[in-house]
Amino acid sequence: VDKLLNKLVDKELLPKVSIEIYRSRFYMEKTFREIAEDLGLTRQRVKQIERSMMFRLKNSKELKELLWLSSQ
């Protein structure tokens, strides 16, 4: 998953802060408050970025292509 997310950042499909939030939420199991404090953002902004990232991941044609290529 990390390699795929890094490819998306490299292709400018996701902002780097999205990846930091993803890793903090799902790998380090931090709360929105903890992430917000770490990044100097509000909790609401962290939630918005996470929601936007999930939407982009779900609906990205490029992501589907990368997933298909990585499975080959």
Salt bridges, closest charged atoms under 4 A:
ASP2 OD1 - ARG23 NE 3.19
ASP38 OD2 - LYS30 NZ 2.48
GLU50 OE2 - ARG25 NE 2.95
